[in-house]
Amino acid sequence: MESQLTIRPYEKRDRGACRDLWRELTERHREIYEDASIGGEDPGAQFDAYEKRRNLAGIWVAELDGQVAGMAGLLAEGEQGEIEPVVVRAPVRGRGIGSALLQRLENEAQQRGIQYLSVRPVARNDRAMVCFHRAGFRQLGHIEMFRTLGEGPKGRWKPGVRLHGCDFRY
Ligand SMILES: CC(C)(COP(=O)(O)OP(=O)(O)OC[C@H]1O[C@@H](n2cnc3c(N)ncnc32)[C@H](O)[C@@H]1OP(=O)(O)O)[C@@H](O)C(=O)NCCC(=O)NCCS
């Protein structure tokens, strides 16, 4: 039987599933930075604060065969929109669910008169960047440049990004 995918607005009954998805988002960051302390003790609880954000225009969930399999949120401020977060449950990644969520958020942003829609993955999140690039995010806005002060964790930052003739670690 073919799987049934639906993208629908978030409802209060989805809170538990969305907290779990937030935890999975944190796990992805823990994995790529090899740092289990990212996100603190209860990363899922951050969803509660997120839900109260003043500029939150909406949250949509992806339902696969009746189960929440992903979510995406739209933050809006005038003509500017930002997709934050977008996350799909690990076992069903790579099946088009993230792309379907991005497509829905693009439509929602258009209906709200948003002119610039952005998404801000960490530079190390290659899979997410490939997914966003495929979905049409092909212009770069602000770049966050930073330096570590003091000792900091050794060997954490990988070499390999070059922009305007400058080498960066990421
Ligand atoms: C980023 C994310 C939301 C994409 O959702 P998804 O359902 O896996 O994405 P799709 O199936 O629509 O994939 C779109 C493309 O992204 C790339 N991609 C997605 N998952 C991938 C994976 N596991 N490995 C390699 N490439 C992958 C592929 O290019 C894929 O194209 P394909 O259809 O040819 O395979 C999902 O991987 C995820 O939840 N990641 C963890 C949380 C996260 O990093 N969120 C983004 C924070 S900014």
The ligand as an SDF file (V2000), in Angstrom:
LIG
                    3D

 48 50  0  0  0  0  0  0  0  0999 V2000
   16.7620   18.5540    6.4680 C   0  0  0  0  0  0  0  0  0  0  0  0
   15.5200   17.6450    6.5040 C   0  0  0  0  0  0  0  0  0  0  0  0
   14.3500   18.4240    7.1180 C   0  0  0  0  0  0  0  0  0  0  0  0
   15.1720   17.2350    5.0640 C   0  0  0  0  0  0  0  0  0  0  0  0
   14.0190   16.4490    5.1070 O   0  0  0  0  0  0  0  0  0  0  0  0
   13.8910   15.1270    4.2180 P   0  0  0  0  0  0  0  0  0  0  0  0
   12.5020   14.6570    4.3160 O   0  0  0  0  0  0  0  0  0  0  0  0
   14.9650   14.1840    4.6210 O   0  0  0  0  0  0  0  0  0  0  0  0
   14.2220   15.7360    2.7910 O   0  0  0  0  0  0  0  0  0  0  0  0
   13.7840   15.1670    1.3720 P   0  0  0  0  0  0  0  0  0  0  0  0
   13.5050   13.7110    1.4360 O   0  0  0  0  0  0  0  0  0  0  0  0
   12.7110   16.0550    0.8680 O   0  0  0  0  0  0  0  0  0  0  0  0
   15.1460   15.3340    0.5930 O   0  0  0  0  0  0  0  0  0  0  0  0
   15.4920   16.3620   -0.2590 C   0  0  0  0  0  0  0  0  0  0  0  0
   16.9490   16.2070   -0.6470 C   0  0  0  0  0  0  0  0  0  0  0  0
   17.7740   16.4860    0.4950 O   0  0  0  0  0  0  0  0  0  0  0  0
   18.8890   15.6280    0.4630 C   0  0  0  0  0  0  0  0  0  0  0  0
   18.8120   14.7150    1.6050 N   0  0  0  0  0  0  0  0  0  0  0  0
   17.8240   14.6120    2.4980 C   0  0  0  0  0  0  0  0  0  0  0  0
   18.0830   13.6610    3.4040 N   0  0  0  0  0  0  0  0  0  0  0  0
   19.2940   13.1640    3.0830 C   0  0  0  0  0  0  0  0  0  0  0  0
   20.0930   12.1540    3.6340 C   0  0  0  0  0  0  0  0  0  0  0  0
   19.6960   11.4660    4.7230 N   0  0  0  0  0  0  0  0  0  0  0  0
   21.2700   11.8950    3.0580 N   0  0  0  0  0  0  0  0  0  0  0  0
   21.6650   12.5740    1.9580 C   0  0  0  0  0  0  0  0  0  0  0  0
   20.9280   13.5420    1.3800 N   0  0  0  0  0  0  0  0  0  0  0  0
   19.7580   13.8290    1.9310 C   0  0  0  0  0  0  0  0  0  0  0  0
   18.8380   14.8850   -0.8080 C   0  0  0  0  0  0  0  0  0  0  0  0
   19.4830   15.6420   -1.8020 O   0  0  0  0  0  0  0  0  0  0  0  0
   17.3810   14.8230   -1.0840 C   0  0  0  0  0  0  0  0  0  0  0  0
   17.1620   14.6230   -2.4120 O   0  0  0  0  0  0  0  0  0  0  0  0
   16.7320   13.1600   -2.9710 P   0  0  0  0  0  0  0  0  0  0  0  0
   15.2340   13.2330   -3.0250 O   0  0  0  0  0  0  0  0  0  0  0  0
   17.3780   13.0860   -4.2920 O   0  0  0  0  0  0  0  0  0  0  0  0
   17.2180   12.1340   -2.0050 O   0  0  0  0  0  0  0  0  0  0  0  0
   15.7990   16.3310    7.3020 C   0  0  0  0  0  0  0  0  0  0  0  0
   16.9540   15.7200    6.7820 O   0  0  0  0  0  0  0  0  0  0  0  0
   15.9670   16.5490    8.7920 C   0  0  0  0  0  0  0  0  0  0  0  0
   15.0000   16.5610    9.5500 O   0  0  0  0  0  0  0  0  0  0  0  0
   17.2140   16.7240    9.2610 N   0  0  0  0  0  0  0  0  0  0  0  0
   17.4860   16.8990   10.6770 C   0  0  0  0  0  0  0  0  0  0  0  0
   17.0310   18.2480   11.1720 C   0  0  0  0  0  0  0  0  0  0  0  0
   17.6920   19.3580   10.3980 C   0  0  0  0  0  0  0  0  0  0  0  0
   18.8850   19.3200   10.1390 O   0  0  0  0  0  0  0  0  0  0  0  0
   16.8900   20.3740   10.0510 N   0  0  0  0  0  0  0  0  0  0  0  0
   17.3630   21.5400    9.3570 C   0  0  0  0  0  0  0  0  0  0  0  0
   17.8560   22.5590   10.3290 C   0  0  0  0  0  0  0  0  0  0  0  0
   18.1070   24.1150    9.5460 S   0  0  0  0  0  0  0  0  0  0  0  0
  1  2  1  0
  2  3  1  0
  2  4  1  0
  2 36  1  0
  4  5  1  0
  5  6  1  0
  6  7  2  0
  6  8  1  0
  6  9  1  0
  9 10  1  0
 10 11  2  0
 10 12  1  0
 10 13  1  0
 13 14  1  0
 14 15  1  0
 15 16  1  0
 15 30  1  0
 16 17  1  0
 17 18  1  0
 17 28  1  0
 18 19  1  0
 18 27  1  0
 19 20  2  0
 20 21  1  0
 21 22  1  0
 21 27  2  0
 22 23  1  0
 22 24  2  0
 24 25  1  0
 25 26  2  0
 26 27  1  0
 28 29  1  0
 28 30  1  0
 30 31  1  0
 31 32  1  0
 32 33  2  0
 32 34  1  0
 32 35  1  0
 36 37  1  0
 36 38  1  0
 38 39  2  0
 38 40  1  0
 40 41  1  0
 41 42  1  0
 42 43  1  0
 43 44  2  0
 43 45  1  0
 45 46  1  0
 46 47  1  0
 47 48  1  0
M  END
$$$$
